[in-house]
Amino acid sequence: MIRRLLARLLPGSSAPEPRVFSPDEHAVRKDQVSGAARTVIRRLQEEGFKAFVVGGAVRDLLLGIAPKDFDIATDATPEQVKPLFRRAFIIGRRFRLVHVHSGSEVVEVSTFRAAQTGDDATDEHGRLLTDNVYGSQAEDAARRDFTINALYFDPQTETIWDYVGGMPDIRARRLKLIGPPVTRYREDPVRMLRAVRLAAKLGLVIDRRTEAPIAKLAPLMQNVPPPRLFDEMQKLLLSGHAVDTLKSLREHGLSHGLLPLLDVILEQPLGHKFIECALEGTDVRVREDKGVSPAFLFAALLWHEVIATWKAAKERGERPLPALFDAMDEVLSAQAERIAIPRRFEATIKEIWSLQPRFEQRAGSRPARLLAHPRFRAAYDFLALRGESGEVPRSLVDWWTRFQVADDDERTAMLKPEEAPKKRRRPRSRRRRVERTEEAPSPGAEK
């Protein structure tokens, strides 16, 4: 009500009119939108509400990329959306949404929002604490991060609504923040990561004003909660352009602190080659639409820190295997201070690391037991990565490659000779006890 009153009283404060692009002015068509999303939009519009496909889906369609999902924005509140669909659920606290289930697809429906105001809206660094104020479509566009993410597509009329100049930026392949960059980055420092990630992924040029404050404001990343930072890092590393993105992160001063000692690792010739091989392999799999494992990738990124910690422990005289497990715990604990890797990933990461020394054991029944381990394939792929980077001999990788496909007779022939077990010397005190027992007279002997 206050916003509407101000809009009437203050000159020039009325909501901007959108530029509506007709189907003749763009190539996006309704059949490119999933059936479930079209159904949700049609139902909302039949009830008298506005409803559009919004955000990354519209951006990707304009750039010729097939979207992975279709988010919907509407002027209906979550409580008005939920009764319209048989399987709809209101989720979230900070940002209330409705998830509409249609078959195997989940369509996310959000209500138009306005910018948060008030003294309690941000912390001392300017970061937004709440974001749940409903508003108009124009206000919703203005509060989004980048202009190319603030476009609204109506499948019913095949029109695109643009309030902030997103269409010209799409055509210029330009990434530009909406509003003053310093203020927007302070509201949500993760926007700096997104700018770098989207530019690398989509082949865009970051607008000069958008790019300028990033290096200076990079320390604000320390204020981002670890779970949220992990989600963003996962998107970044699994974008299919991780190599280019990581390079850009370093150029913008954003890599330091995201992963402990990552800069130090990358400055080591062996560590740099290892991580580069891991990221390149992941990029290829993502672009070929093959499955990828976040746990495997984080295991690769942190492996050389584990090696350094493990080596230091062994030099202090600690036994190798316990020292390895201590090193793993130490590295993951340091990591948790910045990026909260879920425990389900931690378990896999530890298994991949702990199996690496066992690849050196190629005698007796040990290779067969390792082959039967549930994490063998991931650990073997990790070994192959180590071989590709020059960390272990290529012959070791080749041996395990052959051993997997060999028959029983071939495997037996491939096994290394068993080393003769070393004789364990009895402790001196025990030998003395044995000697004294042998010298003592037996019961019933002559006195």
Secondary structure as UniProt FT lines:
FT   HELIX           2..9
FT   TURN            11..12
FT   STRAND          19..21
FT   HELIX           23..25
FT   HELIX           30..32
FT   HELIX           35..46
FT   TURN            47..48
FT   STRAND          51..54
FT   HELIX           56..62
FT   TURN            63..64
FT   STRAND          71..74
FT   HELIX           78..81
FT   HELIX           82..84
FT   STRAND          88..91
FT   STRAND          97..102
FT   TURN            103..104
FT   STRAND          105..111
FT   TURN            119..120
FT   TURN            124..125
FT   HELIX           137..142
FT   HELIX           147..149
FT   STRAND          151..154
FT   TURN            155..158
FT   STRAND          159..162
FT   HELIX           166..171
FT   TURN            172..173
FT   STRAND          174..175
FT   HELIX           181..187
FT   HELIX           190..202
FT   STRAND          205..206
FT   HELIX           208..211
FT   TURN            212..213
FT   HELIX           214..217
FT   HELIX           218..223
FT   HELIX           226..237
FT   HELIX           242..251
FT   TURN            252..253
FT   TURN            257..258
FT   TURN            260..261
FT   HELIX           262..267
FT   HELIX           269..287
FT   TURN            288..289
FT   HELIX           294..315
FT   TURN            316..317
FT   HELIX           320..336
FT   TURN            337..338
FT   HELIX           343..355
FT   HELIX           356..360
FT   TURN            364..365
FT   HELIX           366..371
FT   TURN            374..375
FT   HELIX           376..388
FT   TURN            389..390
FT   HELIX           394..405
FT   HELIX           408..414
FT   HELIX           428..439
FT   TURN            443..444
//
